[in-house]
Amino acid sequence: TIILLIFFLSFTSVSKTIHIDVEGLVCDFCAQSIEKVFMKQPGVEKVNVNLNDGRVIIKMADVFQDDEDGISNDRIEKLFLDAGYQVTAIMR
């Protein structure tokens, strides 16, 4: 059973979820542009933009990108700034 567990764990990826509060997300175009930007980043599996809450939820594969959390807060903030939005909080 230990061998089966090791085999299973070697093919199971663990995802990390990042919650980001953002100012200025008001329309479907905003959501689509953010989704497009983040889906181009290595390790990003899913992006969910909630316009009502001004929150973006990013699901990351457990892969190294910038640091042990996958994508660094600095990169997240820069991607949003480049797209014209201001990050107010990042929660992991």
N, C-alpha and C positions, 0 to 999 in steps of 0.2 A: 504493500500500500504506500510505502514511502516513495518508492520509485514512481508510482502513478501520480502522487502528489507533486513531486518535482517536475515530472513531465507536464502536468496540467499547468503549474505555475509558470513554466518557461514559455507557454503559449498564451498566457492570460496577460492582457495589458491593463494597467491601472490608470484610470483617468483622474485628472485634477480639474476642479472647477474654480473659475475666477469670476467674482461678481464685481462689476465696475459701474459706479454711478457717474453719469455724464450729463453735462448741461448742454442744451440746444438740440436734443433729439425730439423733433416735433412731427415728422412726416415719414411716410413710407420710403421716400427717396433717401432720407437720413439712414433708416434701418438697412436698406439695401446697400448703401455705400459702405457702411461699417461692416456688414457681413462680408462683402467682397474683399475689403482690405484685410480682415483677419483670416479669412479662409485661405489666403495666399501664404500665411505664415506657417512654417514647418511645425507639425505636431498638433495644429488646431483641428479638432474633429467636428465641432459644432459651435455655431454662434446663434444666440437668441437675443434679440433686441426687444425690450418692452418699452414702448413709447410712453405709456401711461405713468410708469415709475421712473423713467429716465435711467434705466438699468440695462446693462449688457452682460449676459452670462456667456462665458467662453469655456467650452469643455476641451481640455488639452490631453493628448496622449501623454503617458509618463515617459517622455523622451527629453534628453538634454537639449536645450536650445541656448539660453543665456545663462541660466543658473539652475539650482536644484528645483526650482518651482516651474521650470519650463521656459516661460517668457518673462523677462524682467519687467518690473514696474516702470522703469525708465523707457523701455521699448513700447509698452502699452501707451503711456502718456504721449510719446512722440507720434505714434501712429494716429492717435486721436487728434492731436494738435495739427498734424499734416492734413487731416481730413476736415479741420475747422471746428473741432469740438473740444471742450474743456473737461478733463477728468476731475471729479471732486472726491472720489474715494475708490480704493481698490481693496477688496477683501478676498482672502484665499481660504 
